Structure formats: structure tokens, C-alpha cells
Amino acid sequence: MKYQSNLPDMSGLKFLPGPHRYILQQGTVTLQLPSVTQLIRFISNEFYGQIDPDTLHKAADRGTRVHEAIELIDQGIWTPIEDDTAGYIEAYQRWKTDFEPEIIATEWRGYHRTMLYAGTMDKIVRLPNQGEDMAIVDIKTSSTYIPFLVDVQLAGYAQMIESWPGMKIDSTWGLQLKPDGSYKFHRTQELSRMKTYFNMCYALHNAVQLQKEA
């Protein structure tokens, strides 16, 4: 599958998977950027803070393996499917059949040009049968889908891309894959309001960092 090249050049951005850090090199200056998921921790902790850490770890591991398999599938590369991920993969393939997305990018890393935060988007696609020229799709495999949390996360991604000249996101979507092979495709409602909530998280994060450095 041929990916498009009309996205901003992010060659100066590096991701360190071990500590999960985004590093931006601008000339002789090296910056560590907060991630979208780090910025919205004030919301995610409210929903997931009481869940057993071992349960979260197992779900995160399965989700990572599903994402890795999907990335290979989109590139036309054969990948073995594990028993505990088979239903999720089936659901993804069913979604592709139903919506016929044109993949622009997968696992795309970027940063906001002026606010200097970073993130990795699962999919940037075109959805011709929805009349959408450029949309962001975030894939979820957790049993509990929290629209508000996902929408604020997606708002951060959309704002990030739109900080670059000529970039416009038409819509953002959460794709909830289920172990029985079914899926739900959730479109973000009131994206501008979700951006406002994301920016509140951004401001709160910066306020906390200033206090830590004081």
C-alpha cells in the first residue's frame, strides 16, 4: 500500500520507546516534549486510576500486539495472528471492508509546531464514503470505551497536525475493536469543544511543571 507524503516533515522528532519519551532536535537545541497521553493524564487517571495495575498491563500488552499486527496488515505484510488477538484483527478487517479507508499514514509521530507537545496517531486516513478528506482514527481494544477521554485525546492530535501550514483535519474517530470480531466506529462530536478541554489539560500540565521547577 502506498502511503501519501503530504504530511509535515517530522525528521527532527525522535521517540525513545523504553522511557516513552519524545525528543525534538532543533538545530543545536534538544527538547523533551510531553506526549498527548501524558497531558491528558488528569482525565485518564479519573477513569483508570482505580483499576488493578496488572489488569491494565495485560490489556496494554494485548493492545500493543493488536496495533503491531494491524500495522503489518496495512502494509500488506503477512503476520501470524495470536489466539487472544484474532477477534480484534477480524474486527479491524471488517471495518476496512465496510468503510474502505485510504490509508495516508499509520503509527505517525508528530508534534505541535508552537505548543511543543508530541504524539503518535494510529491512523490518518481518507474516508471517501463519509466525504472526509483527512481523518484521524484511534484504535482501542479495551473492554470499556470512554468517549470523552478518547475524544480529548483525538482533539490533541487534530490540533497538533493543524498547527502546520495547509493542514486540516475533517473529523476524528475512535475505532473500538472487540474480541468477538465486531467493532464500533465512534465519531468525535463537538471537536472544537474537545480541543478546549485538551488545552485545559495542557495549561494544567505546564502549571504543575512550573511548580516542580520552582
One Martini backbone bead per residue (centre of mass of N, CA, C, O) as a GRO file, in nm:
protein
  214
    1MET     BB    1   0.095   0.036   0.023
    2LYS     BB    2   0.057   0.375  -0.052
    3TYR     BB    3   0.180   0.645   0.095
    4GLN     BB    4   0.156   0.960   0.174
    5SER     BB    5   0.350   1.300   0.155
    6ASN     BB    6   0.163   1.555   0.293
    7LEU     BB    7   0.312   1.561   0.548
    8PRO     BB    8   0.496   1.668   0.778
    9ASP     BB    9   0.819   1.707   0.872
   10MET     BB   10   0.966   1.471   1.136
   11SER     BB   11   1.289   1.424   1.153
   12GLY     BB   12   1.347   1.573   1.445
   13LEU     BB   13   1.180   1.335   1.566
   14LYS     BB   14   1.205   1.133   1.862
   15PHE     BB   15   1.164   0.793   1.990
   16LEU     BB   16   1.162   0.648   2.323
   17PRO     BB   17   1.030   0.352   2.425
   18GLY     BB   18   1.123   0.298   2.708
   19PRO     BB   19   1.050   0.598   2.839
   20HIS     BB   20   0.850   0.744   2.658
   21ARG     BB   21   1.001   0.965   2.454
   22TYR     BB   22   1.019   1.294   2.319
   23ILE     BB   23   1.259   1.417   2.075
   24LEU     BB   24   1.375   1.746   1.983
   25GLN     BB   25   1.562   1.867   1.702
   26GLN     BB   26   1.684   2.218   1.697
   27GLY     BB   27   1.963   2.213   1.597
   28THR     BB   28   2.123   2.268   1.911
   29VAL     BB   29   1.840   2.190   2.022
   30THR     BB   30   1.705   1.997   2.297
   31LEU     BB   31   1.380   1.845   2.337
   32GLN     BB   32   1.132   1.757   2.571
   33LEU     BB   33   0.820   1.616   2.504
   34PRO     BB   34   0.508   1.602   2.562
   35SER     BB   35   0.239   1.400   2.561
   36VAL     BB   36  -0.083   1.349   2.510
   37THR     BB   37  -0.122   1.133   2.735
   38GLN     BB   38   0.015   1.303   2.953
   39LEU     BB   39  -0.176   1.555   2.942
   40ILE     BB   40  -0.449   1.358   3.000
   41ARG     BB   41  -0.412   1.236   3.293
   42PHE     BB   42  -0.636   1.393   3.449
   43ILE     BB   43  -0.851   1.205   3.314
   44SER     BB   44  -0.752   0.905   3.309
   45ASN     BB   45  -0.725   0.874   3.621
   46GLU     BB   46  -1.034   0.886   3.677
   47PHE     BB   47  -1.094   0.608   3.514
   48TYR     BB   48  -0.807   0.419   3.580
   49GLY     BB   49  -0.690   0.448   3.880
   50GLN     BB   50  -0.864   0.181   4.009
   51ILE     BB   51  -0.720  -0.015   3.840
   52ASP     BB   52  -0.553  -0.285   3.811
   53PRO     BB   53  -0.232  -0.297   3.699
   54ASP     BB   54  -0.234  -0.585   3.576
   55THR     BB   55  -0.476  -0.539   3.392
   56LEU     BB   56  -0.352  -0.304   3.232
   57HIS     BB   57  -0.103  -0.453   3.128
   58LYS     BB   58  -0.249  -0.675   2.966
   59ALA     BB   59  -0.409  -0.481   2.783
   60ALA     BB   60  -0.161  -0.331   2.666
   61ASP     BB   61  -0.023  -0.575   2.538
   62ARG     BB   62  -0.251  -0.653   2.348
   63GLY     BB   63  -0.274  -0.379   2.204
   64THR     BB   64   0.011  -0.379   2.085
   65ARG     BB   65  -0.023  -0.638   1.912
   66VAL     BB   66  -0.254  -0.532   1.742
   67HIS     BB   67  -0.110  -0.287   1.621
   68GLU     BB   68   0.121  -0.442   1.487
   69ALA     BB   69  -0.056  -0.617   1.301
   70ILE     BB   70  -0.203  -0.385   1.154
   71GLU     BB   71   0.043  -0.253   1.029
   72LEU     BB   72   0.118  -0.497   0.852
   73ILE     BB   73  -0.148  -0.525   0.700
   74ASP     BB   74  -0.137  -0.235   0.565
   75GLN     BB   75   0.147  -0.336   0.416
   76GLY     BB   76   0.109  -0.643   0.318
   77ILE     BB   77   0.200  -0.816   0.569
   78TRP     BB   78   0.254  -1.102   0.699
   79THR     BB   79   0.086  -1.225   1.004
   80PRO     BB   80   0.062  -1.369   1.291
   81ILE     BB   81  -0.216  -1.494   1.482
   82GLU     BB   82  -0.331  -1.467   1.788
   83ASP     BB   83  -0.574  -1.579   1.991
   84ASP     BB   84  -0.613  -1.295   2.165
   85THR     BB   85  -0.631  -1.121   1.864
   86ALA     BB   86  -0.824  -1.227   1.638
   87GLY     BB   87  -1.089  -1.063   1.683
   88TYR     BB   88  -0.963  -0.780   1.637
   89ILE     BB   89  -0.865  -0.829   1.349
   90GLU     BB   90  -1.140  -0.895   1.231
   91ALA     BB   91  -1.266  -0.620   1.298
   92TYR     BB   92  -1.073  -0.451   1.126
   93GLN     BB   93  -1.134  -0.586   0.852
   94ARG     BB   94  -1.434  -0.513   0.857
   95TRP     BB   95  -1.398  -0.209   0.860
   96LYS     BB   96  -1.247  -0.190   0.588
   97THR     BB   97  -1.480  -0.304   0.420
   98ASP     BB   98  -1.699  -0.089   0.504
   99PHE     BB   99  -1.508   0.197   0.461
  100GLU     BB  100  -1.265   0.218   0.272
  101PRO     BB  101  -0.985   0.318   0.349
  102GLU     BB  102  -0.732   0.563   0.304
  103ILE     BB  103  -0.405   0.540   0.366
  104ILE     BB  104  -0.173   0.777   0.481
  105ALA     BB  105  -0.109   0.680   0.789
  106THR     BB  106   0.094   0.491   1.029
  107GLU     BB  107   0.220   0.555   1.314
  108TRP     BB  108   0.225   0.878   1.350
  109ARG     BB  109   0.469   1.120   1.421
  110GLY     BB  110   0.426   1.428   1.615
  111TYR     BB  111   0.412   1.797   1.642
  112HIS     BB  112   0.370   2.098   1.780
  113ARG     BB  113   0.490   2.393   1.659
  114THR     BB  114   0.431   2.573   1.946
  115MET     BB  115   0.348   2.381   2.200
  116LEU     BB  116   0.530   2.129   2.226
  117TYR     BB  117   0.390   1.849   2.147
  118ALA     BB  118   0.332   1.490   2.134
  119GLY     BB  119   0.252   1.208   1.898
  120THR     BB  120   0.069   0.899   1.815
  121MET     BB  121  -0.097   0.788   1.533
  122ASP     BB  122  -0.259   0.531   1.410
  123LYS     BB  123  -0.453   0.696   1.193
  124ILE     BB  124  -0.443   0.835   0.862
  125VAL     BB  125  -0.732   0.919   0.666
  126ARG     BB  126  -0.959   0.835   0.415
  127LEU     BB  127  -1.333   0.884   0.376
  128PRO     BB  128  -1.521   0.869   0.109
  129ASN     BB  129  -1.807   0.757   0.234
  130GLN     BB  130  -1.794   1.036   0.433
  131GLY     BB  131  -1.648   1.292   0.300
  132GLU     BB  132  -1.339   1.251   0.395
  133ASP     BB  133  -1.009   1.366   0.355
  134MET     BB  134  -0.919   1.396   0.678
  135ALA     BB  135  -0.851   1.145   0.928
  136ILE     BB  136  -0.863   1.031   1.263
  137VAL     BB  137  -0.761   0.709   1.404
  138ASP     BB  138  -0.840   0.540   1.707
  139ILE     BB  139  -0.736   0.243   1.861
  140LYS     BB  140  -0.942   0.015   2.052
  141THR     BB  141  -0.933  -0.278   2.305
  142SER     BB  142  -1.097  -0.209   2.528
  143SER     BB  143  -1.388  -0.282   2.702
  144THR     BB  144  -1.375   0.023   2.777
  145TYR     BB  145  -1.545   0.306   2.644
  146ILE     BB  146  -1.438   0.658   2.652
  147PRO     BB  147  -1.532   0.919   2.476
  148PHE     BB  148  -1.409   1.165   2.619
  149LEU     BB  149  -1.114   1.069   2.627
  150VAL     BB  150  -1.077   1.012   2.324
  151ASP     BB  151  -1.158   1.297   2.220
  152VAL     BB  152  -0.931   1.456   2.359
  153GLN     BB  153  -0.702   1.307   2.227
  154LEU     BB  154  -0.784   1.371   1.932
  155ALA     BB  155  -0.771   1.678   1.962
  156GLY     BB  156  -0.465   1.689   2.003
  157TYR     BB  157  -0.395   1.575   1.726
  158ALA     BB  158  -0.543   1.774   1.543
  159GLN     BB  159  -0.399   2.029   1.647
  160MET     BB  160  -0.116   1.939   1.569
  161ILE     BB  161  -0.154   1.928   1.261
  162GLU     BB  162  -0.293   2.223   1.233
  163SER     BB  163  -0.017   2.383   1.301
  164TRP     BB  164   0.030   2.332   1.005
  165PRO     BB  165   0.056   2.427   0.701
  166GLY     BB  166  -0.235   2.313   0.524
  167MET     BB  167  -0.376   2.173   0.766
  168LYS     BB  168  -0.674   1.946   0.775
  169ILE     BB  169  -0.926   1.823   0.989
  170ASP     BB  170  -1.242   1.674   0.952
  171SER     BB  171  -1.199   1.416   1.151
  172THR     BB  172  -1.269   1.205   1.441
  173TRP     BB  173  -1.191   0.858   1.555
  174GLY     BB  174  -1.315   0.569   1.726
  175LEU     BB  175  -1.189   0.231   1.724
  176GLN     BB  176  -1.373  -0.041   1.846
  177LEU     BB  177  -1.244  -0.342   1.931
  178LYS     BB  178  -1.355  -0.683   1.941
  179PRO     BB  179  -1.327  -1.022   2.032
  180ASP     BB  180  -1.589  -1.106   1.833
  181GLY     BB  181  -1.538  -0.916   1.555
  182SER     BB  182  -1.640  -0.649   1.635
  183TYR     BB  183  -1.755  -0.297   1.600
  184LYS     BB  184  -1.694   0.059   1.674
  185PHE     BB  185  -1.769   0.388   1.528
  186HIS     BB  186  -1.652   0.692   1.666
  187ARG     BB  187  -1.754   1.015   1.649
  188THR     BB  188  -1.659   1.321   1.707
  189GLN     BB  189  -1.804   1.558   1.910
  190GLU     BB  190  -1.724   1.865   1.933
  191LEU     BB  191  -1.413   1.930   1.869
  192SER     BB  192  -1.365   2.217   1.976
  193ARG     BB  193  -1.430   2.143   2.273
  194MET     BB  194  -1.209   1.928   2.303
  195LYS     BB  195  -0.976   2.127   2.264
  196THR     BB  196  -1.030   2.288   2.516
  197TYR     BB  197  -0.979   2.055   2.715
  198PHE     BB  198  -0.692   1.999   2.627
  199ASN     BB  199  -0.581   2.286   2.695
  200MET     BB  200  -0.629   2.255   2.995
  201CYS     BB  201  -0.427   2.027   3.036
  202TYR     BB  202  -0.183   2.182   2.932
  203ALA     BB  203  -0.192   2.411   3.143
  204LEU     BB  204  -0.172   2.228   3.393
  205HIS     BB  205   0.094   2.097   3.328
  206ASN     BB  206   0.263   2.360   3.325
  207ALA     BB  207   0.200   2.442   3.617
  208VAL     BB  208   0.328   2.193   3.750
  209GLN     BB  209   0.614   2.228   3.634
  210LEU     BB  210   0.671   2.504   3.765
  211GLN     BB  211   0.649   2.401   4.059
  212LYS     BB  212   0.880   2.190   4.037
  213GLU     BB  213   1.101   2.423   3.951
  214ALA     BB  214   1.082   2.625   4.210
   0.00000   0.00000   0.00000
